[in-house]
């Protein structure tokens, strides 16, 4: 019975704190310029014969990176595989699976911040170390 009362209390608080907003846009309509009416006349060339240019060697084209060598596609692929892995692991657990999935995501974000912080601190400490080695006394 206590669980039902808690659920009713949570649902009432969600309804109370939910915001309903009208579907109005506050932005003013943008200015649209008129159609272009003036077009200058082009002078026709006097001769259709063009001198032949000597063939210049074309430079080698830069090799295109592969499909998974870029950051976006690799991230999407790895993120999708990880999502399917954790979805398959935690899928049949109900609400506990959702909580575990949230914990895994929070841990991944925390790990990302720790790695970025360590990289920044490495460069800061390296700069301080170089400054202290160059002093005379």
C-alpha positions in Angstrom: 0.0 0.0 0.0 2.9 2.3 0.7 4.3 1.8 -2.8 1.0 2.9 -4.3 1.0 6.1 -2.3 4.6 6.8 -3.3 3.8 6.3 -6.9 0.7 8.6 -6.7 2.9 11.2 -4.9 5.6 11.0 -7.6 3.0 11.2 -10.4 1.4 14.2 -8.8 4.7 16.0 -8.5 5.6 15.2 -12.1 2.3 16.7 -13.2 2.8 19.7 -11.0 6.3 20.4 -12.3 5.6 19.7 -15.9 5.5 22.8 -18.1 3.0 23.3 -20.9 4.0 25.9 -23.4 2.0 27.2 -26.3 3.2 26.4 -29.8 4.0 30.0 -30.7 7.2 31.3 -32.2 8.5 34.5 -30.7 10.8 35.3 -33.5 9.9 38.1 -36.0 9.6 37.1 -39.6 12.9 37.7 -41.4 13.4 40.3 -44.1 13.3 39.0 -47.6 14.8 41.1 -50.4 13.1 41.5 -53.7 13.9 39.6 -56.8 17.0 40.5 -58.8 15.9 42.6 -61.7 19.2 43.9 -63.2 21.4 41.5 -65.1 24.4 42.9 -67.0 24.8 41.8 -70.6 27.8 39.7 -71.2 30.1 40.6 -74.1 30.5 37.8 -76.6 34.0 36.8 -77.4 35.3 37.9 -80.7 36.9 34.6 -81.6 36.0 31.0 -80.7 39.6 29.8 -81.2 41.6 29.4 -78.1 45.3 28.7 -78.1 46.2 25.2 -77.0 48.0 25.2 -73.6 50.9 22.8 -73.1 50.0 19.8 -71.0 51.0 20.4 -67.4 51.5 17.3 -65.2 48.9 16.9 -62.7 49.9 16.4 -59.1 49.2 13.1 -57.4 45.8 13.2 -55.7 45.8 12.9 -52.0 44.6 9.5 -50.9 41.1 9.7 -49.5 40.8 8.4 -45.9 39.0 5.2 -45.4 35.4 5.0 -44.1 36.3 4.3 -40.5 39.5 6.4 -40.3 37.6 9.6 -39.5 36.6 10.5 -36.0 32.8 10.7 -36.5 32.2 7.3 -38.2 34.6 5.5 -35.9 32.9 7.0 -32.9 29.4 6.1 -34.2 30.5 2.5 -34.9 32.1 2.0 -31.6 29.3 3.7 -29.7 26.7 1.6 -31.6 28.5 -1.6 -30.8 28.9 -0.7 -27.2 25.2 0.3 -27.0 24.2 -3.0 -28.5 26.5 -4.9 -26.1 25.2 -3.2 -23.0 21.6 -3.2 -24.3 21.9 -7.0 -24.8 23.4 -7.4 -21.3 21.0 -5.2 -19.4 17.9 -5.6 -21.6 16.2 -8.4 -19.7 16.7 -6.9 -16.2 13.9 -4.3 -16.2 14.5 -1.2 -14.2 17.7 -2.5 -12.7 19.1 -2.8 -16.2 18.3 0.8 -16.9 20.1 1.8 -13.7 23.2 -0.3 -14.6 23.2 1.2 -18.1 23.1 4.7 -16.5 26.0 3.8 -14.2 28.1 2.5 -17.2 27.4 5.8 -19.1 28.2 8.0 -16.1 31.5 6.0 -15.6 32.4 6.4 -19.3 31.9 10.2 -19.1 33.9 10.3 -15.9 36.7 8.3 -17.5 36.7 10.7 -20.5 37.0 13.7 -18.1 39.9 12.0 -16.2 41.8 11.3 -19.5 41.3 14.8 -20.8 42.4 16.2 -17.4 45.5 14.0 -17.3 46.5 15.1 -20.9 46.1 18.8 -19.9 48.1 18.4 -16.7 50.9 16.5 -18.6 51.4 19.5 -20.8 51.2 22.0 -17.9 53.7 20.1 -15.8 56.0 19.7 -18.8 56.0 23.4 -19.4 56.8 24.0 -15.7 59.6 21.5 -15.8 61.2 23.1 -18.8 61.0 26.6 -17.1 62.7 25.4 -13.9 65.6 23.7 -15.9 66.5 26.9 -17.8 67.0 29.0 -14.7 70.5 29.8 -13.7 70.2 29.7 -9.9 
